[in-house]
Amino acid sequence: MRKNLFFFTPTMIILLSQTALMLVYMRSWVVLILVLGSFLFVISETDTVNIGAILNFKTINGKVSTIAMKTAVDDVNSDPSILPGRRLSLSFHDANFSGFLSIVGALRYMEIDTVAVIGPQSSVMAHVLSHLANELHVPFLSFTALDPSLSPLQYPYFIQTSPNDLYQMTAIAEMVTYFGYREVTAIFTDDDQFRNSISTLGDLLSERRCKISYKAALTPDTSLSPQNLTNKLLKVRALESRVIIVNTYSKTGLSVFETAKKLGMMKKGYVWIATTWLSTVLDSTGISGNETLFLHGVLTVRPHTPDTEKKREFVTRWKGLSNGSIGLNPYGLYAYDTVWMIAYAVDKFLNEGGNISFSNDSRLKAVKGLNFGALSFFDGGKRVRAKLLETNMTGLTGPFWFNRDQSLVNPSFDVINMVGNQRRVVGYWSNHSGLSIGVPEPLYAKPSNHSSLNQRLGTIIWPGNTKDKPRGWEFSNNGKPLRIGVPLRVSFKKFVTQVNGSHDIHGFSIDVFIAAIKLIPYPVPYEFVKFGDGYKNPSYNDLVHNVAYNVFDAAVGDIAIVTNRTKTVDFTQPYIESGLVVVVPVKKLNSSAWAFMRPFTPLMWAVTGFFFIVVGAVVWILEHRLNDEFRGPPKRQLVTILWFTLSTMFFSHRENTVSTLGRMVLFIWLFVVLIINSSYTASLTSILTVQQLSSPIRGIDSLITTNERIGFQVGSFAENYLKEELNIPQSRLVALGSPEEYATKLSTGIVAAIVDERPYIDLFLSYRCQFQIVGQEFTKSGWGFAFPKESPLAIDMSTAILTLSENGELQKIHDRWLKRESCASQDSNSDSDSDQLQLESFWGLFLIFGIACSIALLLYFGMMLWEFGKHHSDSDTPEESQKTGSGSGSRSVRLQRFLSFADEKEEVSKSKLKRKRERLTVNGAEVDSRNRSNRIQAEVDDEQNVNS
């Protein structure tokens, strides 16, 4: 077992001092020197906390980190509150870009009882040395080996002390999304660090419906020749994507941009985004005047550190610490904080009773041939690792502690735009709220918000010195035009046709494509490639599959946009509407002497006649007591009612209405008559002037229920639709290849109907009037041009088609090719019933009129009853009341009186009522005079009796 290190207590020092005095007293000088030497040696061993660092001294981060960590060690040792009575010792090992030397350095540190190692600098070696850390429980901490695949679950003793590359790639992915780009090209050094970061970027872009269209992997710096780099960039230049991500070492990165400048790839239209290697170069060494030329317009990111007083003081100190040899970058700040993090963790470990001790691993002693037994196992490594992850301090980089996933809290980056020799910070990215113009620190106090409306960056100067955002893609300049697949049709050639056996292709679809592509604001070289054998219409599904499999770069023609095709390709905006319809042979209906009866159904005629009678009766009731024109003998009144009713049909009634209720009813009825007359006239006109056709098939529903055979066009999607969606057996389906075959098969009855797309059928019916569409379109779709999935050209072509539609050019092309000729196709139902007016179309009018009549009659009879009661209450005398008696006789008498009253003209009733009231007044006066005479006579008699 190895000797455990321990620390001397004050009691032990007193005992040693007493022993020394005793030896002096005994004049044993030699013994005294030996004892003191041993004491000092033990003291030097026990009060030192050893940590190591594995760096590449010749790199920018190696130079900056070395200065920063030495300064941090000096600051820790000068602070009495940290590791009191002990000294932090940091030793450096130069890996010199060698993986072997990195391993040698790590093994060396495992032999000299090191409590923690800072490094390695590259992720390549981090994957190797993390296994050593796991076995010997010595924590390895790195602020530059930031490979996202270095999982804390697999490598618990490897701790990343600066923002992981997962967050850097997330920032770049959100920038790509913010600018609206869908494809990027990645240039990277092919090692673990950069390869895994690019793989992570691909996953993040995929989540945002973007992708890396091409990965240009570069060999490491030492083996990358200028010619190899040029060849890689030539391949990149030949691609459509103009958004390029550069993730590599600083030396290689600058070579990439210099070569790109020579190849004309730093001009307008390109988007270049560099990872943190470029910001590190800018901060620490700067760039020359020549380098500013090929970096103009480039975007890069830099780890964001808050602007604090502590950071400003260190920046001021840096000039003296570095002697002006190199500038400070954020990784230097993280290096400084990493040393302090170790010091705090070890201090806390010791204060809690921990003991820095090491032991040998018996498993290593069993390995023969190598001296692995010299490697020491850190007994307190597990507790020290726990204290490291519990770190909660504020360093030069701001708040410094870890999340549960062992990542630093609040990762954020500056977004920098290179403009000449200036570095313009155009925004920030934080894991909390995404892209913002302001610094992220105030946003941490607000709820997280990653909505697209909340993402913002400042004005950016792009390559080519323009503020206009590049489109992000363009056609490759490799001299190869787009291969456009065109179906070689043998029927309906107005859509796509080959001119006289030549290579020229024309037609409605072709003209639309040519007109649209002229509106695209960049050159698009293309060539038409015929698809089909020329003997039958090709399969449009096969044509679309060839686009999906990159046999063609696009497909142009009368291609229906249907669901199964959209799964493999992208379509443009439809340039013509389409849908499946049913065509049948029809026969002309013979004219009839009773054709004038056909506009209305029998039920409609019956209801209309009934309401004509109703309106006559209602108006007669309302006008009878007031209007002399509605009075007279019963025969005359009946004739008046019938004449008045029928004359309202032509608005020629001569009888005037006097009552308010009668006028209201007549007004509503005349409105009803107006609607019925107009509808009847229109329907009759259609019946007498338009050819009426009849067929036993009324539409797709009735066609399905029959067992008749159905024709479809060869190559059309109609076949699959009929079989798969409508479950029509294949035995009922007949493939037809031309309009002539359509006409023959329909006329001879071989097929009862044909199902095809509307544009074909419109063209077919334009000169064949013995056939007709029945029913409605039972699918809704359109025709478009097919492009590979996520092709940006599909979007630009859609915009161009919309422009053609808005400016009327699309309609002009349509009329030029598809203008109807001798007879126009027309939609109708299967028989004459389609032109008949149904009661369902007018029941609302009849309901309104019926309600109006009912209300008028109720009001009228209410007023009649009121007047009747008033008349007889005033006119009846007691003798008349006694004559009427009671019971059923009384009711019949009153009913007779009411009917007589209702039949009586209102003026007569009023004059009778007036005369009766006058008679009652006279009779009342006679009674009053008789009563007064009787009272006078009684008074006289009383006086005579008194006198006597």
Summary of the structure (lengths in Angstrom):
residues: 948
radius of gyration: 51.6
end to end distance: 171.1
largest distance: 188.8
contacts: 2989
relative contact order: 0.07
helix: 50%
strand: 17%
